[in-house]
Amino acid sequence: MTSLMIASHGHLASGMQSALQLLTGLGKQVTALDAYVDQGDDRPQIAAFVAQASRPAVIFTDLYGGSVNQDVVRAVGDTPDVFVVSQVNLAVVLAVLLDSEPLDAARLDALIAQSQVRRVTLAATGDGGSTADFFD
């Protein structure tokens, strides 16, 4: 089983964990790290996850190059089979959590490609757009 962590500024990580629990019942299988919500140092929690996680493992972070992402990258270093994914969204976490294929870098890249952020537009129908077409 792939070990998963979401690390974010504020309560984004625990919010995503809550959504995963609601949607799949598997939210408790994901470690949530809400960074900077108190004055404590969150780096020991990241290091402990890296040391104890089964392999492969994925750590999702919110902002590429942000302080949480930097702390994760430093903790992971060149640890084999621990992947860091930034710009996390619920779709990519769901894809990785629910995937049944063995996880390696190529498989993770494919799951990320399937879970990209998209702008939603309604097809022009002459009536200013219709949600009926969207849900068909």
Backbone hydrogen bonds in HBPLUS format (Angstrom, degrees):
<---DONOR---> <-ACCEPTOR-->    atom                        ^
c    i                          cat <-CA-CA->   ^        H-A-AA   ^      H-
h    n   atom  resd res      DA  || num        DHA   H-A  angle D-A-AA Bond
n    s   type  num  typ     dist DA aas  dist angle  dist       angle   num
A0003-SER N   A0056-PRO O   3.14 MM  53  6.62 152.0  2.22 147.0 149.3     1
A0058-VAL N   A0003-SER O   2.83 MM  55  6.32 154.6  1.90 161.0 169.2     2
A0031-THR N   A0004-LEU O   2.94 MM  27  6.21 169.0  1.95 151.4 147.9     3
A0005-MET N   A0058-VAL O   2.94 MM  53  6.39 145.7  2.06 155.3 163.2     4
A0060-PHE N   A0005-MET O   2.76 MM  55  6.11 167.6  1.78 161.5 161.0     5
A0006-ILE N   A0031-THR O   2.80 MM  25  6.27 154.8  1.86 164.7 173.4     6
A0033-LEU N   A0006-ILE O   2.80 MM  27  6.11 157.3  1.85 167.3 168.3     7
A0007-ALA N   A0060-PHE O   2.79 MM  53  6.09 168.0  1.80 169.4 172.3     8
A0008-SER N   A0033-LEU O   3.02 MM  25  6.42 162.9  2.05 175.5 177.7     9
A0035-ALA N   A0008-SER O   2.75 MM  27  5.75 156.4  1.80 173.4 175.7    10
A0010-GLY N   A0035-ALA O   2.94 MM  25  5.68 141.7  2.09 165.9 159.7    11
A0015-GLY N   A0011-HIS O   2.99 MM   4  6.06 147.8  2.10 145.3 155.0    12
A0016-MET N   A0012-LEU O   2.89 MM   4  6.15 154.2  1.96 152.0 158.3    13
A0017-GLN N   A0013-ALA O   2.92 MM   4  6.19 157.0  1.97 148.5 155.7    14
A0018-SER N   A0014-SER O   2.93 MM   4  6.08 151.1  2.01 139.7 146.9    15
A0019-ALA N   A0015-GLY O   2.99 MM   4  6.29 154.8  2.05 144.3 150.9    16
A0020-LEU N   A0016-MET O   2.84 MM   4  6.11 155.4  1.90 152.3 159.1    17
A0021-GLN N   A0017-GLN O   2.97 MM   4  6.22 151.0  2.06 144.6 152.3    18
A0022-LEU N   A0018-SER O   2.98 MM   4  6.26 158.1  2.03 148.6 154.4    19
A0023-LEU N   A0019-ALA O   2.90 MM   4  6.08 162.0  1.93 151.6 156.3    20
A0024-THR N   A0020-LEU O   2.84 MM   4  5.68 156.7  1.90 145.6 151.9    21
A0025-GLY N   A0021-GLN O   2.84 MM   4  4.27 135.1  2.04 111.5 123.7    22
A0029-GLN N   A0026-LEU O   2.94 MM   3  5.51 159.5  1.98 118.7 125.5    23
A0030-VAL N   A0027-GLY O   3.08 MM   3  5.51 164.0  2.11 114.0 118.4    24
A0045-GLN N   A0042-ASP O   3.15 MM   3  5.57 128.0  2.44 109.3 121.5    25
A0046-ILE N   A0042-ASP O   3.37 MM   4  6.75 152.5  2.45 148.9 156.6    26
A0047-ALA N   A0043-ARG O   2.98 MM   4  6.22 167.1  1.99 157.4 160.4    27
A0048-ALA N   A0044-PRO O   2.90 MM   4  6.04 154.7  1.96 144.1 151.1    28
A0049-PHE N   A0045-GLN O   3.04 MM   4  6.22 155.0  2.10 141.7 148.0    29
A0050-VAL N   A0046-ILE O   3.02 MM   4  6.32 166.1  2.04 155.8 158.8    30
A0051-ALA N   A0047-ALA O   2.96 MM   4  6.14 157.9  2.01 147.9 154.0    31
A0052-GLN N   A0048-ALA O   2.93 MM   4  5.99 152.4  2.01 148.4 155.2    32
A0053-ALA N   A0049-PHE O   2.82 MM   4  5.47 142.4  1.96 154.7 159.2    33
A0057-ALA N   A0081-ASP O   2.86 MM  24  6.28 152.6  1.94 157.0 165.5    34
A0083-PHE N   A0057-ALA O   2.83 MM  26  6.21 164.2  1.86 155.6 153.7    35
A0059-ILE N   A0083-PHE O   2.83 MM  24  6.25 159.6  1.87 162.6 169.2    36
A0085-VAL N   A0059-ILE O   2.95 MM  26  6.26 161.7  1.99 148.9 153.1    37
A0061-THR N   A0085-VAL O   2.77 MM  24  6.20 154.0  1.84 152.9 159.1    38
A0088-VAL N   A0061-THR O   3.09 MM  27  5.82 169.0  2.10 150.1 152.6    39
A0066-GLY N   A0063-LEU O   3.00 MM   3  5.09 163.0  2.03 120.5 123.8    40
A0070-GLN N   A0066-GLY O   2.85 MM   4  6.11 157.6  1.90 156.4 163.5    41
A0071-ASP N   A0067-SER O   2.99 MM   4  6.20 158.1  2.04 145.4 150.7    42
A0072-VAL N   A0068-VAL O   2.97 MM   4  6.25 157.5  2.02 151.8 158.0    43
A0073-VAL N   A0069-ASN O   2.90 MM   4  6.11 168.6  1.91 155.3 158.2    44
A0074-ARG N   A0070-GLN O   2.98 MM   4  6.15 162.1  2.01 149.8 154.6    45
A0075-ALA N   A0071-ASP O   3.03 MM   4  6.22 155.5  2.10 142.9 149.7    46
A0076-VAL N   A0072-VAL O   2.85 MM   4  6.06 157.5  1.90 158.4 164.7    47
A0077-GLY N   A0073-VAL O   2.90 MM   4  5.90 165.3  1.92 150.2 154.9    48
A0079-THR N   A0076-VAL O   2.90 MM   3  5.54 162.7  1.93 142.9 148.7    49
A0093-VAL N   A0089-ASN O   3.32 MM   4  6.65 162.2  2.36 154.4 159.4    50
A0094-LEU N   A0090-LEU O   2.91 MM   4  6.09 164.5  1.93 155.0 159.6    51
A0095-ALA N   A0091-ALA O   2.92 MM   4  6.10 157.1  1.97 144.5 151.1    52
A0096-VAL N   A0092-VAL O   3.05 MM   4  6.25 160.5  2.09 147.4 151.2    53
A0097-LEU N   A0093-VAL O   2.82 MM   4  5.91 166.7  1.83 154.8 159.5    54
A0098-LEU N   A0094-LEU O   2.90 MM   4  5.88 159.9  1.94 152.7 156.6    55
A0099-ASP N   A0095-ALA O   3.11 MM   4  5.84 121.5  2.47 133.1 145.0    56
A0108-LEU N   A0104-ASP O   2.92 MM   4  6.10 165.1  1.94 161.8 166.3    57
A0109-ASP N   A0105-ALA O   2.95 MM   4  6.14 157.6  2.00 147.7 153.7    58
A0110-ALA N   A0106-ALA O   3.06 MM   4  6.34 150.8  2.15 143.5 151.0    59
A0111-LEU N   A0107-ARG O   3.00 MM   4  6.32 156.2  2.05 150.8 156.9    60
A0112-ILE N   A0108-LEU O   2.91 MM   4  6.15 156.8  1.96 152.1 158.8    61
A0113-ALA N   A0109-ASP O   2.97 MM   4  6.17 156.3  2.02 145.0 151.3    62
A0114-GLN N   A0110-ALA O   3.15 MM   4  6.41 141.0  2.31 140.9 150.5    63
A0115-SER N   A0112-ILE O   3.02 MM   3  5.18 149.3  2.12 105.2 114.8    64
A0135-PHE N   A0131-THR O   3.15 MM   4  6.42 151.2  2.24 153.8 158.4    65
A0136-ASP N   A0133-ASP O   3.43 MM   3  5.35 158.3  2.48  97.8 104.0    66
